[in-house]
Each structure stands twice: as structure tokens, then as C-alpha cells.
Amino acid sequence: MARGTLFALIVRINFSGIGAYMEPIFHIDYESVSSFPPLATERVGSSTHHSGLSTTNAEKSIAGSNLAAGGAVGGRGKISLLVALLVFSLVACQQPETEKAEKTTTPSEPPAKATASDSAGMPRSSYAEVVDSVAPTVVTIRAEKRVRAPRQHPFFNDPLFRDFFGGLFDGAQRGSPRPQIGLGSGVIVKPDGYIVTNHHVIDGAEAIKIETADHRIFDAKIVGSDPPSDLAVLKIGADKLPVLSLADSDKARVGDVVLAVGNPLGIGQTVTAGIVSAKGRSTGLSDGSFEDFLQTDAPINQGNSGGALVNATGQLIGINSQILSPTGSNIGIGFAIPSNMVSNVMDQLIKSGKVQRGALGIGIQPVTPEIASSLKLSDARGVIVNMVTPNSAAAQAGIRQGDVITSFNGEPVVDGNSLRNRVARTQPGTEVKITVIRDGNEQQLSAKLGEYQPRNRSPRE
């Protein structure tokens, strides 16, 4: 309650024994009151004079003994003065406590804003910065090929028909080659113009044009192409180009966010998003079956082949290569060649124009629970050898049909595809350690890898 309000009250006190009433304190001479010394300086029993007002010892005694004795009406004003001063002192003493209470009840400072670390687990709302860094490194590839026109109806061979039309359909009858433009994508991997793409994008091309993200057009030449991995390296006459760094694809995890960048169906550079759906996939569509695909649900369509699959930090983890679809359009099952395989093949093609791979010379099949039980194995792991090529590295190392390979160079063998790719990544002539289980006993063998020879492909029509 404010001080002015307190002094405006009419205080009425019924003093026990005298029935005295305090008059309203409005009659107090404030000028006289303001000149009084503090109450603490007053001594009971003495006579003190202040600005014309006097207090007798009897009156002091009455004030100090709870007013047990009667008092004259003149004493009532002095009692009122004492009470007024007492109230004034109480209000003055309570004021700091009130202010303190007000300060105590003041709302506290608002909490500090959340830092970046507070929201570290929240999903990102945009990948625009990643796209800004990746987009300039992805190019469009147009490969011109000549394909033979389909043979027309057999009656074109009829002399009467040819004479009647004067040889008008001779070209169609002979199936003359006609130009065809293939569309794909590629990734700049070196600032002096080296580009990685799929082998099938440029296979059979007679002329290749590269269009960069800033719409410059370059003629490209083939540095090297590797059908077993479906990879190729091109070169254009440019320098100081933006490049895309390669990540360690072995560290990619199922569930990681990925972005696919390319030129689907020729509509222009497009970015789609998804996750890594699986690792170590094999489709059996590439020559040689050296496949270790990353599977993704990021939409990939025709024209995305050879384009980039990047992680959330903008590093290349794969080259988009295939889709699985009954209709030929995207249904959320796409495959990318992992960046570790890309790096190995790319470096060899740039260095020598060809890829060398190690070979053991064996045929393998998975170890099923039934096979594991028949061989008295504790669990179904590794791969079983079902064929050994004579004079191969495996034959010379003493590997036999029926052996179960459980480890290659100290790394466990999970399945046949992973073993095949691990052997292929190792250079020919390298000494390797192989762990096999034979007749229930584990053995360590050493082998010197031979060189893989690609299978002959039938000529293209």
C-alpha cells in the first residue's frame, strides 16, 4: 500500500481502560512532525521541547505503560502524534522490503536462444547449399551413335516391286545405318577435364558432346572404358573446372540421406532425394558381374545414368547406373556404383587406359543352412567352392572343390559377391591369405593372384 494512502486512513483505536479514541491523523502539524528527532533519541521520564510542542513525564509514562492510567483530552493529541510517528516509521521500514519483494517478483531474464548444438538431432530443412556445390560438377553427355535401321518387309526384295518404285526404298531395304543420340550424365572428377560416366552411356559412340552446368559445349574423347564395372572416363579440353570429391562408400550406411543429380529424360539438370536402401546389391546386368551396388530410392530415370549420387555433405558416394522396373520408369529401386569402385577403376583408366583385376580361378556358391548342416559347420557362413580352374591361382594354392572359404586377407567372407569384388580390387601377382574349412578343420592357405580375363562379348548389331 502506498505511503500517501496509508496516511489518508482514519485510524480508530480503542485503548483498554480509558476508552480513548484517536482522532484522525489529518490534524497533525506535518511541519512540526518533520522537525522531530527520531524516536530512538527520546528518553522516557525527561521533558523534551520541539517546535513549541511539549511532552510531560506523565504523558510519557502513559505512553510507555500501555495507557493503563487515564489521561486528559489534551494528551490524546500527543498519543495520536506518537501513533502517527510509529505508523510512519513502520511504513518507512517496510518500504525497502516491499521494493525488495517487487524486485524478487520481477520476471526472470528470458532463456538464452537455442544454439546449433541444441538442434543437432533435428532433420535438415534444406540441402540447397549442398546442391549449390554439387550442381556445377555434373554434366550432360550426348553420344552420337549409328545404328542399323530395322530390315523392312521381305517383299522389298521382289524385283518387280523394286522396278515399279525405281529403287525408292533401296536404302530401307538394305538397312542403312542412321544416327541416334544417346543421353546421359557425367561427373567432373579432375579440374583438367576428366569426367566419369557409365560405359553404357558412351558404348559405340562415334561422337561425344559434353554440356557443362554453365551451358558450355565441349567435344570429348574416351580415355578408357570398362564394361565389367560399367564405368568410363572421358576427357574434355578445359581446365580449372569444379570437381566433386569422392567419399569412402564403405562408410555409407543404410538409411543415410542421398541426393541424385543428373539430366533425366533431357529436361535439364534435376536433383532428387532419398536414402541408401541397401548395400552390396548385384543385378547381374553388367558384363563380368563385378557389381557392388548401393541401392537407393532417390528417383532415377533415363538420362540419370552416369550422374552423381552424393551424401548429405556433398561428396560422391556413387555413380547412378541402373534402375529396376517392369515399366522402364522409376519405381523407387535404383542402383549406383560405389565410389570406392569408381576410384579404383578411374585411376587405372586414367593411368593406363585399362583395368587390371586379380583372379583366383574358382566357382563358388553360398553356404545355405542345409549345406552347413551336411558339412557339420557351426553356422552358415562363407562360400563353398564348387569348381577349381586347372592351373589357376586357386589350384596352385591347393584350394579344392568342397572347401568353404571363410576369410580373405583377414576379412570375413559374407557372400560370393563381396569375395569376387574383393579379389578383383587386388592387383594380379599379389600374395593373399585365404582361410578355408575342409573336413571340419580350419586351414590357412596362401595364393598368388592371377589376372582376370574379360569374357568375349558378342558383336553389337
Buried (B, 14 or more C-beta within 10 A) or exposed (E): EEEEEBBEEEBEEEBEEBEBEBBEBEEBEEEEBEEBEEEEEBEEEEEEEEEEBEBEEEBBBBBEEEBEEEBEEEBBBBBBBBBBBEBBEEBEEBEEEEEEEEEEEEEEEEEEEEEEEEEEEEEEEEBEEBBEBBBBBBBBBBBBBEBEEEEBEEEBEEEEEBEEEEEEBEEBBEEEEEEEEBBBBBBBBBEEBBBBBBBBBBBEBEEBBBBBBEEEEBEBEBBBBBBBBBBBBBBBEBEEBBBBEBBEBEEBEEEBBBBBBBBBEEEEBBBBBBBBBEBBBBBEBBBBBBBBBBBBBBBBBBBBBBBBBBBEEBBBBBBBBBBBBEEEEBEBBBBBBBBBBBBBBBEBBBEEEEBEBBBBBBBBEBBEEEBBEEBEBEEBBBBBBEEBBEEBBBBBBBBEEBBBBBBBEEEEBBBBBBBBBBBBBBEBEEEBEBBBBBEEEEEEBEBEBBEBEBEEEEEEE
